[in-house]
Amino acid sequence: MGWNSALENLPEQELEDELRRQMQAYGQRYDVQTGLLNYQSFLGALSKLIRARAGRREIALLWIDVLNLRREFALWGTKGTDALVAQVAEVLRHVVGPGALVGRFSARCFLVALEGAKLVKSDRRHIQQIADALGRVRAPGSRNKVETAAGVAFCPSDADSAEDLARFASLAASRSGYLKSSHVLAFRSGMNHHLMRDHLLEMEMHKALEQKHFSVFYQPEIELSTGRVLGAEALIRWNHPEPNYVTPSEFIPVAERSELIQGIVEFTLTTALRDAQRWRDMGLALPLIAVNTSWSNLRREDFAPAVRARLLEFPIAPTKLHLEVTESVLFDDEDLFAARVRQLKAIGARVAIDDFGTRYTGFNVLKRVALDTMKIDRCFIHGIDHSRDMRVLCQTIVAMARQLKLRTVAEGVEEPGELDALRQIGCDAAQGFLFQKPIPADEMTRFLREWPQRYRSAGFASCLEPAKVEAVG
């Protein structure tokens, strides 16, 4: 009697027990969802591979993080993410080649172990091709490709144990994600320092948010045709006990990766609206207050309702709130971004694209998302008065913005010559050290009062009182 027949003749309870036993045995070795080796089995097989190497070629361990799995779950649910994960596993099986180990660790991490040497270009090229192959994977019903961060470590040049090799490959993948790199990054010893630094910053930020050790500074936005103050951008600052310990360019990326950015944006938004209300009560009303937000916030279904709740808390016209998002957000998920912009504009808020020019966003994309303001990145402003090419480029950006009916704001203006060039090409507004560096709220109050007497030194021939400026947008 065959095995199948024996199973068929078992009583129902015994058959169920046998099935449970086999499932448990399978689950102890394999990832049930994909059929790949689970993490412990993968490490065991990798340890055997390392012991069997015996002086032969190096072993490469490729660690791949699927970055947008959580977002796909929010959009499509379990069925969508299961299908996406299955596609990733299938592609990896197909491209790794014979003799390679493929495994899965947690929901979004995939591992590949294969023969490969750090200094052999063809091996490094093959490892990159494995990671690149996942770019063909699409979530069911979505145009968005799989977003990955990948790192690689080598045995014995980086480590000689399976666990250390996995840890170092994971560090390299984390660094790749931090840099938003499309390349597989090879492990370097200095990556340990970066990881520990980020970990310490994250823990300190948790505490700083709880203890309210953050503050908001403001940088004024100036209308170039008149010199009047159009508004201010709210910028988060960390009141760390050690001066100059950490800058926003260091702690903001860590906050974005750890979801702490949601608390930081909430704090900045609330503080900025409260300060705007205070200035209005003092007769120094600003036509706009700009607050930076992040992709982490925009992914949330409740983001627009949360913004509306804050606006109701402070009696300020919603049109005075300008939410700024970086240009790179458009590339993460164009459909979701467009939907969030529609929701924010439905409650009356305005939306600006920040750091424009750091990524190329086409005319049709900008038209589709219906923005209000385009902020030109400072890298195009520096030296615009001396570079004909940069001047022509900025002029083209301004012309495109006008066709789209967007206001233009130049960032990082520091020299009078840059101001003159921007006015000549028709840029609407600017901010930068030429007018004022970012300052605390109390100093901003003083700036608003004194600016009508200071504007001539900044290169303006006429200026209106900030309180008399008509609302923008």
TIBARO-815276 format. One record per residue (C-alpha): x, y, z. Coordinates in pm, whole numbers, padded with zeros to 5 digits, always signed. Each point is the difference from the previous one (the first is absolute). Layout:
<sites>
XYZ...
</sites>
This chain:
<sites>
+00000+00000+00000+00144+00337-00104+00057+00299+00227-00293+00191-00150-00234-00295+00055+00117-00032+00360-00077+00367+00060-00340-00030-00161-00091-00289+00234+00093+00189+00320-00282+00113+00226-00085+00369-00039+00166+00108+00327+00320-00194-00073+00014+00147-00351-00035+00350+00143+00276-00072+00254+00229-00133-00275-00063+00305-00213+00078+00227+00296+00322-00192+00069+00113+00030-00361-00087+00369-00012+00197+00063+00316+00297-00194-00138-00018+00199-00325-00033+00331+00184+00306-00076+00210+00210-00004-00315-00181+00206-00263-00186+00327-00028-00355-00124-00051-00104+00296-00217+00279-00028-00260+00151-00346+00042+00343+00160+00050+00227-00099+00289-00093+00181+00317+00267+00202+00179+00125-00269+00238+00013-00266-00273+00172+00246-00231+00268+00077+00260+00049-00373+00061+00041-00070-00373+00232+00301-00034+00216-00127+00288+00038-00335-00179+00086+00183-00322+00268+00204+00180+00152-00312+00160+00000-00179-00336+00171+00294-00171+00342-00120+00119+00209+00266-00173-00205+00015-00315-00172+00312-00137-00154+00260+00227-00366-00017+00099-00219+00306-00046-00309+00062+00210-00249+00236-00160-00260+00160+00228-00302+00160-00170-00258+00211+00182-00333+00054-00178-00071+00356+00110-00355+00061-00119-00164-00316+00135-00180+00188+00278-00140+00252-00246-00124-00275-00231-00172-00162+00299-00177+00329+00073-00112+00022-00364-00083-00361-00084-00018-00193+00326+00137-00346+00076-00093-00147-00337+00203+00265-00183+00310-00027+00217-00011-00381-00007-00003+00009-00380+00283+00255-00004+00216-00205+00237-00065-00313-00207+00115+00182-00315+00319+00118+00172+00078-00354+00114-00065-00141-00348+00224+00257-00170+00283-00068+00246-00023-00376-00058+00020+00060-00373+00298+00240-00010+00238-00120+00273+00140-00295-00188+00074-00360+00107+00153-00068+00341-00124+00323+00160-00195+00016+00324-00313+00217+00015-00178+00084+00323-00241+00240+00165+00037+00183+00329-00305+00177+00146-00259+00150-00233+00213+00210-00230+00356-00141+00005+00135-00248-00253+00344-00161+00005+00211-00159-00272+00329-00183+00062+00217-00090-00298+00360-00028-00108+00139+00344-00070+00313+00202+00069+00005+00362+00114+00274+00103-00245-00123-00192-00305-00200+00236-00223-00204-00274-00168-00112-00130+00341-00099+00346+00119-00183+00056-00328-00195-00327+00045-00096+00100+00356-00127+00337-00128-00199-00177-00272-00177-00211+00263-00113+00312+00184-00092+00179-00325-00221-00290-00105-00247+00091+00273-00063+00329-00180-00220-00197-00241-00235-00105+00278-00326+00193+00033-00262-00018+00269-00330-00139-00132-00216+00283-00133+00280+00256+00051+00243+00175-00234+00251+00037+00282+00311-00213-00016+00155-00173+00298+00232+00236+00186+00305-00165+00151+00313+00074+00199+00273-00259-00036+00333-00068+00167+00260-00272-00029+00271-00143+00225+00268-00254-00090+00152-00300+00175+00279-00008+00108+00104+00360-00081-00278+00155+00212-00097-00281+00237+00050-00372+00041-00326-00094+00174-00349-00014-00146-00149+00223+00271+00263+00275-00039-00026-00020-00377-00378+00053+00022+00041+00286+00247+00254+00179-00219-00207-00048-00317-00298+00143+00190+00208+00303+00102+00095+00059-00363-00367-00025-00106-00099+00249+00270+00263+00240-00127-00127-00047-00356-00352+00087+00117+00129+00307+00182+00175+00122-00314-00298-00097-00220+00249-00180-00219-00100-00229-00284+00335-00178+00028+00086-00299+00218+00233+00144+00262+00289-00212+00123+00059-00007+00375+00269+00227+00144+00112+00009+00362-00109+00363+00040-00365-00103-00049-00008-00124+00360+00063+00355+00116-00279+00140-00218-00248-00256+00132+00087+00061+00364-00017+00376-00053-00347-00031-00158-00116-00231+00279+00113+00245+00268-00163+00291-00183-00327-00190-00026-00006-00077+00374+00087+00361+00087-00268+00132-00235-00263-00213+00172+00095+00160+00328+00028+00350-00150-00353-00021-00142-00140-00116+00333+00181+00276+00189-00070+00267-00266+00365+00071-00073-00078+00111-00354-00075+00353-00112-00109+00166-00324+00201+00267-00179-00131+00213-00285+00148+00129-00324-00195+00278-00175-00111-00022-00362+00034+00331-00188-00190+00117-00309+00261+00099-00259-00204+00269-00177-00070+00205+00314+00212-00128+00286-00299-00071+00221-00011-00301+00232-00224-00268-00145+00038-00252+00277+00240-00225+00185+00120-00357-00019-00009-00193+00329+00320-00199+00057+00051-00254+00279+00300+00033+00231+00120-00234+00274+00090+00173+00326+00270-00253+00084+00203+00058+00319+00319-00028-00206+00020+00300-00238+00034-00096-00369-00039-00366+00097-00236-00078-00285-00141+00195-00294-00340-00045-00170+00176-00154-00301+00121-00275+00236-00301-00069+00220-00283+00046-00254+00103-00303-00216+00024-00215+00316-00344+00124+00108-00146-00085-00342+00129-00356+00014-00128-00059+00353-00345+00162-00041+00096+00261+00262-00046+00252-00279-00376-00017+00055+00039+00139+00350+00245+00264-00120-00233+00120-00277-00292+00008+00244+00205+00210+00245+00119+00237-00274-00349+00045-00144-00161+00070+00338+00275+00241+00106-00003+00186-00334-00379+00048+00006+00013+00121+00360+00276+00251-00083-00185+00117-00313-00309+00065+00212+00212+00195+00252+00151+00218-00276-00345+00068-00139-00121+00111+00345+00300+00237+00017-00093+00159-00334+00281-00185-00184-00210-00247-00195+00184-00213-00258-00171-00090-00330+00150-00350+00021+00176-00235+00238+00190-00290-00160+00056-00333+00176+00209-00288-00132-00160-00340-00005+00130-00344-00096-00092-00307-00197-00065-00179+00327-00275+00251+00080-00147-00003-00351-00034-00378+00006-00242+00025+00291-00370-00010-00092-00078+00238+00286+00258+00265-00088-00238+00250-00163-00261-00040+00279+00277+00051+00258+00110+00322-00175-00361+00119-00009-00034-00067+00374+00305+00217+00068-00136+00279-00220-00328-00006+00194+00196+00029+00323+00146+00334-00112-00225+00258-00172+00222+00035-00308-00120-00017-00361+00098-00342-00143+00132+00168-00316+00277+00155+00210+00146-00342+00076+00250-00118-00264+00120-00358+00042+00335-00068-00165+00107-00339-00132+00329-00086-00169+00009-00076-00370+00116-00358+00066-00342-00083+00153-00151+00020-00350+00219-00292-00105-00100-00220+00294-00369-00032-00092-00145+00251-00243-00358-00125+00036-00003+00013+00378+00169+00341+00003-00258+00143-00242-00281-00137+00219+00147+00159+00314+00040+00336-00177-00369-00010-00099-00099-00078+00359+00214+00283+00142-00131+00251-00252-00354-00109+00078+00045+00126+00356+00146+00326-00135+00373-00056+00058+00260+00073-00268+00277-00236-00111+00351+00090-00115+00267-00216-00159+00329+00059+00182+00358-00027-00132-00124-00004-00361+00269-00104-00246+00173-00260+00217-00199-00262-00191-00146+00050-00346-00378+00022+00022-00170+00024-00337-00256+00261-00101-00286-00251-00020+00066-00132+00350+00000+00350+00149-00319+00083-00187-00172-00310+00127+00070+00056+00370-00135+00359+00003+00255+00168+00225+00001+00367+00102+00367+00095+00040+00335-00109-00140+00307+00061+00218+00321-00001-00206+00286-00180+00173+00289+00211+00125+00253-00190-00213-00143+00181-00307-00002+00340+00169+00361+00011+00117+00200+00193-00258-00298+00063-00232+00130+00355-00051+00329-00135-00140-00115-00309-00193-00191+00047-00323-00091-00371-00009-00144+00011+00351-00191+00316-00080-00155-00155-00312-00089-00314+00198-00174+00201+00274-00177+00210-00262-00135-00320-00156-00118-00126+00342-00181+00330+00064-00160-00012-00347-00120-00357+00059-00143+00099+00339-00190+00289-00159-00157-00232-00254-00112-00216+00289-00121+00310+00192+00243-00069+00286+00169+00261+00214+00380-00024-00002+00218+00041+00306+00381-00003-00018+00175-00161+00296+00339+00089+00144+00042+00355-00136+00318+00145+00153+00133+00267-00237-00152+00322-00142+00102-00112-00348-00206-00317+00039-00298+00210+00107+00033+00223-00309+00025-00301-00233-00308-00163+00153-00206+00316-00038+00108+00030-00363-00116-00353-00086-00336+00060+00170+00030-00214+00314-00280+00093+00242+00162-00032+00341+00314-00106+00184+00143-00092+00337+00357-00019+00119+00272+00151+00214-00004+00318-00211-00328+00084+00174+00019-00199+00321+00136-00329+00130-00247-00228+00186-00083+00155+00338-00213-00083+00308-00358+00127+00023+00084+00299+00223+00270+00117-00240-00242-00052-00289-00239+00238+00175+00275+00261+00011+00085-00066-00366-00361+00057-00108-00004+00332+00183+00339+00119-00127-00005-00128-00359-00166+00314-00146+00306+00193+00118+00250-00266-00112-00123-00093-00347+00211+00259-00184+00322-00161+00125-00118-00326-00155-00030+00159-00345-00363+00117-00016-00120+00344-00103-00351-00033+00143-00164-00202+00270-00340-00042+00161-00073-00072+00364-00031-00380+00058-00342+00048+00163-00135+00168-00313+00096-00273-00245-00292-00171-00169-00035-00372+00047+00189-00217-00247-00167-00284-00187
</sites>
